[in-house]
Amino acid sequence: TRSGVHLLPATRSLLKGEQYLAEQRFPTTVLKKKLRSIRPFYDYLCIDTPPASTFLMLNGMVAAKNVIIPLDTSVFALETMETLRTLFQTIDEIKGTPVEVQHLLLLEYPWFSWFRKSPTDEIEKALRDFLQTNCDEAPPIVKIPYSRWVYDAQKHGMPLSHHAPSSKVGKVYKKI
């Protein structure tokens, strides 16, 4: 981009990567090894992985120094945290160092939701309790306001920071 950001979007051919990784002797460290040669040229490398516990996700987590976890505001967020705790233990065994969670991004329900009380607050409290019990240092939870701009940016294949930088949600992402 003009701002000096290099983007490498995923394509359907990435699906072949899962099979390739499964055939490797050490399938969880392939990406980390491949990134070594380009790391010196970048201040940050951001890797967006699929949400499922696949070799693609494991590779991204093993290669990462810090992790940002986006969560929908639903009861499934709590199940996801349990799954992540198990996943982090596995990655700790592979890397020999714990996964550093930099932020948890909690997508808020829209204000026009049919709930009388926002489930976002209830899920946030449950996540804070979970983190306090399971983490040495609990990462900050950042609430992402519901916005049509998120969907619109995805539809146009653009980062939100470029698609709607002055929107409320764009400003929250910029702070992150």
Phi, psi and omega in degrees: 000170179295335182276005178088012178267130176261126180245133176236090184289151177285151175230175179298335181295343177297336178300328177292335180298325179298316179294316178302313181297320181298334182273353183278153180295318177239081190290346184265354183244006183301310183297318180303316179293319181293327183283343182307320185288336182256346182308318181299342183270357185229144172284321181221143169238120179253124182242119178263119183249161175296152182287344182280155179281077181250174176297329177297315179293315179301318178298317178298317181290320179292324181285341187280146169271320178229154182233138172246127184247115174273137179227138170285153178274089178205171178296338179292339176300322180291320176297320179299319180298320178297316179297317180297322179301315178295317179298317179298323177297319178296315181293323176301320178293322181289311185276329186085003176223150181289155175286130178264108178274118183278317180211151164250124179259119183250110181285120182284151171290152178294152182297336181270016180301152181280358177286141176289319178244139182296125177291343180302315181295319180295316179293320179299317179298316179297320178294318178299317177299316179299313182295320180298324180282326191248356182235143174295312177234114181288130178287157177292146174258120180254122177277126178262117181296143176299135181203141175293340182295330179298308179298316183298318179296318179297317181300325181268001178066033182238149173295144180302326180298336179260329185282317182217063186296333182265000177288163179302314181290326176298321178293323177295315179297324180297320178297323180295000000 
